[in-house]
Amino acid sequence: MFGIDEIYWVFINSIVSFGFLFIISKLLGKKQIAQLEFIDYAVGISLGSIAAEWAVGTERPFYYYAIAMLIYFLLAIGIALLGRKNCFFKKLFKGKPVTLIYEGEIVYDGLVKSKIDANDLLSMLREKGYFDIADVAYAVFETSGQLSVLPKGNQKPVVIEDVDKRKIKQASLTNTLVVDGEISKSGLSELKKDKAWLFKKLRVKNRRELKNIILATYDEETKKINVHYKNKID
């Protein structure tokens, strides 16, 4: 059980540790929240953990925690300075952007390197407002964890001078048939087709060959299947 003195010190330590953490966060800058990278995440978690331990740690002197937080702060600053001065350290600590879609095709090596799958990619594209991967020319996975997207020319935002030159088409959702080598039963059901029809369209004989497909979608307007392969087929 906590005594009155210990409760008093927990109260004081909580206020002091919070104030110390607030000051360090302000010195590190808004990037800690706005553009969270691995180093920022590790430092933020560590500082928060030390501050929490400081709040209830009545056995160790308070300056132990203050010194530990100061060391993490100096490490974060040092890493940021090294990254600005040297490209090697910048790539080492922060990584580099990875291309996930190049000229309209999914880059499988990029997915593997980023440790995300086709479903993650589709989700990030939807967050950017692109529900059909066929509308995307390039997509880059940034070091901040955000996806940068360059749409194809005919999918760029319309300006006033374009209004009288183009006929706006009714939007529709793309039907997904295969994701990461697995058949989407709901996609086939919506088209009222079966596995035999899909295998024929994709020119595959079995599920083993299907594993080479990252994503296959059906375009209702053109009646064609758009396929993205792990290994390019000539």
N, C-alpha and C positions, 0 to 999 in steps of 0.2 A: 504493500500500500504506500502511496505517496504521502509524505508529510507536508505540512504547510510550507516549509522552506523549499522543498523540492517542487511543489506546485508553483510557487513564486518564481523559481528559476526557470521552469519550463515556460512560463508566461513571458518572462523577460527574454529568454533565448529565442522564442518563436518570433517575437517582434524584431529582435536584432538580426536574426538569420534571414528573415523576410526582407528587411531593409538592405542587408548586404547583397542578397540575391538580386534585388531590384536594381541596385546600383550597377552590378556586373552586367546584368541583362541590357541596361541602357548603354553601357560602354561597348558591348558587343554589337549593338545595333539591331534594327528591325529585321535584318536578314535571318535572324534566329527563328522568326515566325514566318515571314513572307516567302523565303526561299530555303526551306529546311533541307540541308544536305547531310550526308552521313556524319561528318565531323561535328556539325552544329547539333545534330540529334544526340550524339554521344556526349558532348559537352553539356548540353541542356539537361539530359537525364542525370548525369553525374552531379551537376551543381544542385539540382533539385533534391537528389538523394542525400547529399551532404547537408543541405539546409534542413531537411526533415530530421536527420539524425542529430543535428545541432540543437534543434528545438526541444528534443526530449532527452538528450545526452547530458545528464547531470554529474556523471562520474569523471569525464575528461574535461580538461580546461577548455574554455571557449575558443582560445586562439588556435587550437589544433584544427578546428573546423574552418576557421577564417583562413589559415595558411593553406589548407587543402583546396579551398575554393579559389584562392588567389593563384595557386599553381595551375589549376584547370583554366583559369582566365588567361594566364600568361601563355599557356600552351596553345589555346585557341588563337590568340593574337599572333604568336610566333608562326603557326601553321598558315594563317592568312597572309602574313608578310612573305613567307617562303613561296607561297603560291603565286604571289604577284611578281616576285623577282625571278623565279625559275619555273619554266614550263614543265619540267620533269616532276617537280614536287607538286605542282598544281594537278597534274594527271594522277599522281600517286595518291594524293589525299582526297581529291574531289572527283576523280574519274574524268571521262569525256563524253560528249553527246554520242548517242548511238542511233543510226538510221534504221527505222523499222519498216518504212515503206519507201521504195525508190522507183520512180517512174511508174507508179501505179501497182507495183508488185511488192508483196510482203517479203522482207529480208529475214529469212529463217535464222541465220547466224546472229542477227540483231536481237531477235526474240530470246535466243538462248543466252546471249551475253547479258541481256537485261533481266533475265530470270522472270519473264512474263510469258503468258501463253496467248493464243489467239483471242480468247474470251476477254482477257484483260485489255488487249489492244482495241477490240470492238467497243468495250465499255468506255475507254478513254476517248475514242473518236466520237461516241455519242455525247459525251460531256462537252466536246468542242462543237457539237451541232451537226456532225456528219453521221448519218444513219446508214449510209451506203458507202462501203469501202471503195467502190468504183468511182466515187467523186473525188478521191484523194490522190494527188500526184506524189507528194512527199510527206513523210511524218518522221520527226526526230524526237527521240526520248532524251530530254535534257538532264543534266546532272542534278537539278533540283527536284526531279521526279515528275516534272510536267511534260506534256506532249505538245510539241509545236507542229502545226499542220499547214501545208500549202495545198489548197484545192486545185483541181484541174481548171483550165481556163474557162470552161463553160459553167463552172460552179462557183466562180468568184462572185462576191456581192454585186448586185445590180445597182448602177447609178442612174440618175435621171435621164441621161442621154441614151441609155440602153432600153428604156421602157417601150418606145415605139418601134424598136428593132427586133424585139424578142417576144415570143409567145410563152407566157408562164404556164408550165405544166403542173398538173395535180401531183402533189407529193405522195409517195407510197413507201412502205417499209420493205426492205430487202428480205427475201426469204433465205435463211441460212440452212444449208443441207449437210455440210460437213464442217466440224470444228476440231482441230488438232487430231485428225485421223479418225474421229468418231462420227457416226451418222446421227444427225438430228432427226429423231422420230417425229417431233412436232412439225418440223419443216416439211418432211415428206407427207405427213398427214394433211397439212394445209393445202398442198398441191394435189392431194389425192393420188399420189404415186407410191410405188413400192421400191424395195431395195434393188430388184432386177433392173428397173428403169434407170435408177441412179447409177448402177455399175455400168450400164450400157452407155449412158451419157458421159460418164467420166473415163470410159475406156479402161476400167480395171476389172480384174477377174475375181479378186477376193479381198478380205479385210486387211491382209498383209500389205497389199499394194495401196490400199486406202491410207495406210499410215504415212505415206509420202505426201499427203495433202494437208496443208495447214488450214486452209479455209476454202470452201466452195459455196457460192451463193447463186441464187436464181433470180434473173432479171425478168420481171413480169412483162415489161414493155417490149424487150427485144426477144424474149423467150429463149435466152441463152444462159448457160452456166459459166460464171466467172470462177476460175480455179487458181489458187496460189499454192505452189509446191515447195516442199523443203529442198529437194534437189531438182534443179531445172530439167525438164524433159524436152528433148529436141524433136 
